[in-house]
């Protein structure tokens, strides 16, 4: 596709080589990202009851609270590359533990390990991206990262549905192999790094993050939007299952989402770059909320597909903005912890979706969940809009000296 190729070159060309390495590893890893999206169906096949399922999903969400905090801390103390490797190898081991778990308790424990180790990787990777580029290119770097996620997911969606119908063990095997391939790419292609220097009097923990009042106002608002988006991973398969549709339908919806983002994101990133970031974020987050809430009106594959189109367009339009805003708030010595806090917010959002969201869906009514998504989405968007002047003022402040020298640009 010449048009897509030119859009990719225009938006992502000239970024440092290390960013393309992370992009390539992300694509490989996401090709095997099948276990979590199909976990609801795997648990049903293992005889886990509907009453036990929210507990295991909640355990998966709990790991997403532990992993980012640890990953962000280690990224600033040990370095980006060692932290990424620790998380990737741990994720592969956790895949085997989850598949072999004999009962609901051990399934929950393995789910915590799986999500915690997997969530360690992103803060280090996001901090590395912020190290390598200045504020003017960070949205492009993070958008490229997100684009890699969706390229892999586009292929994994169909493949996951195909493999799930032939044996869930295939999902675990492919997932473990691809995460180890990502680890190999990190070892072979990313240079060894050291932790950035610590500013005097700042400590080594998360105090530097907690003292940033603007960040503390922003993260809960981002978290609300992330929780709404997370419903596409946990509540959408429940709705599809309850309408008597097969796991392959959910796989198709995941593929549709990924394909739309893959095709639209480079174009949207370029078209929307002329506008201020935060108004774009607000508009696209409203589109996501509308699409997720409309899930409650669907009961056939075509209707589900229409809702997926809505929130996928919103996802494509906002790609890279939230992480870029957080990176621009962070001092150079604390980028890992700032990204850890952002990813912790993502983990909290997923935990909320997996526990409160599924409980609301199961024990109150599906309609209550979809209405809550609509109201919360509007509230979060208005809150971010109110903070826009303060965030713009901080973004205009001088950029701290980078902790890691920028790498030479690589061609696309």
HUWO-V905760 format. One line per field, one symbol per residue. psi: psi as a letter, one per 20 degrees, with the letter a starting at -180 (. if undefined). A space follows every 50 residues. Layout:
# HUWO-V905760
psi = ???
This chain:
# HUWO-V905760
psi = ohggghgghhhiqjqqghhhghgghggggihjnhgghjhghghghjjpqh hhghhhhhgghhhihgggggggghhhhhrgghgggghghhgghhghgghi pirhghggghhggghgghihggggghhgghhiqrhijhhgghhgghhhgh gghhhhgghghghhiipihhggggggghhhhgghggghipqqrrqqqpqp jiribjhhghinhghhhgghghhgghgghhhhhhhghggggijjrrhhgg hhgggggggggghhghgggghihiqqgghgggghhhhggggghihiiqjq ghhghghhgghghgghhipigghggghihpqhikhghghghghhggghgh ggghfhghggggifqhhhghhgggghggggghghhhiggghhghhiqqpq pqhpqqrpqqq.
